[in-house]
Amino acid sequence: MPQWLVALLALLFLAHLLAFSVLALRRGGYYYWLLTALFLTLTASFTLRLLLPGWQVAGQAAHVMLRYLSWAIAAVTVPILITRLLKRKNTRR
């Protein structure tokens, strides 16, 4: 992946991190905290990939380990998002 794209994605994830952090603080729902954690790990992963690509933890690139953590958080968050959207859609009928 080109460096300019890594930098762009890091900035995009940072913007989402800030937005969901504000929502988590204001609304306090666990869903927003999960999204905050997701975008925190994505921001950290892409920032590390950009600035310290060779940094390793237990023989694995640190940015890769953070991506694995992001996938795990997304695996929990996406079904919650779908459930929330379906409930919202059903209550509008």
C-alpha positions as CSV (number, residue, x, y, z in Angstrom):
1,M,0.0,0.0,0.0
2,P,1.5,3.4,-0.9
3,Q,2.6,5.6,2.0
4,W,0.2,8.4,0.9
5,L,-2.8,6.0,1.3
6,V,-1.6,4.8,4.7
7,A,-1.3,8.5,5.8
8,L,-4.8,9.3,4.4
9,L,-6.4,6.3,6.1
10,A,-4.6,7.2,9.4
11,L,-6.2,10.7,9.2
12,L,-9.6,9.3,8.2
13,F,-9.5,6.9,11.2
14,L,-8.4,9.7,13.5
15,A,-11.4,11.9,12.4
16,H,-13.7,8.9,13.1
17,L,-11.9,8.4,16.5
18,L,-12.6,12.0,17.5
19,A,-16.2,11.9,16.4
20,F,-17.0,8.7,18.1
21,S,-15.1,9.7,21.3
22,V,-17.4,12.8,21.5
23,L,-20.5,10.6,21.0
24,A,-19.3,8.1,23.6
25,L,-18.7,10.8,26.2
26,R,-22.0,12.5,25.5
27,R,-24.3,9.5,25.0
28,G,-22.3,7.0,27.1
29,G,-23.6,3.9,25.3
30,Y,-21.3,0.9,25.1
31,Y,-21.8,0.8,21.3
32,Y,-20.0,4.2,21.0
33,W,-17.2,3.0,23.3
34,L,-16.8,0.0,21.0
35,L,-16.6,2.2,18.0
36,T,-14.1,4.5,19.8
37,A,-11.9,1.4,20.6
38,L,-12.2,0.2,17.0
39,F,-11.0,3.6,15.6
40,L,-8.4,4.0,18.2
41,T,-6.8,0.7,17.2
42,L,-7.1,1.5,13.5
43,T,-5.6,4.9,14.0
44,A,-2.7,3.4,16.0
45,S,-2.2,0.7,13.5
46,F,-1.9,2.9,10.5
47,T,0.1,5.5,12.3
48,L,2.6,2.8,13.4
49,R,2.7,1.5,9.9
50,L,3.5,4.9,8.6
51,L,6.0,6.0,11.3
52,L,7.5,2.8,12.7
53,P,6.9,0.0,10.2
54,G,9.6,-2.2,11.6
55,W,8.6,-2.1,15.2
56,Q,7.8,-5.7,16.4
57,V,6.0,-7.3,19.2
58,A,6.7,-11.1,19.8
59,G,8.2,-11.3,16.3
60,Q,5.2,-9.7,14.6
61,A,4.9,-6.2,13.3
62,A,3.1,-4.1,15.9
63,H,0.8,-2.5,13.3
64,V,-0.3,-6.0,12.2
65,M,-1.1,-7.0,15.8
66,L,-3.3,-3.8,16.2
67,R,-5.1,-4.7,12.9
68,Y,-5.9,-8.2,14.4
69,L,-7.3,-6.4,17.5
70,S,-9.3,-4.1,15.2
71,W,-10.8,-7.1,13.4
72,A,-11.8,-8.7,16.7
73,I,-13.5,-5.4,17.9
74,A,-15.2,-5.1,14.5
75,A,-16.5,-8.7,14.8
76,V,-18.3,-7.6,17.9
77,T,-19.4,-4.2,16.8
78,V,-20.8,-5.0,13.3
79,P,-23.5,-7.4,14.6
80,I,-24.5,-4.8,17.2
81,L,-24.7,-2.2,14.5
82,I,-26.9,-4.5,12.3
83,T,-29.2,-5.3,15.3
84,R,-29.5,-1.6,16.2
85,L,-30.4,-0.7,12.6
86,L,-33.0,-3.4,12.3
87,K,-34.6,-2.4,15.6
88,R,-34.7,1.2,14.5
89,K,-36.3,0.2,11.2
90,N,-38.9,-1.9,12.9
91,T,-39.9,0.8,15.4
92,R,-40.5,3.3,12.6
93,R,-43.2,1.1,11.0
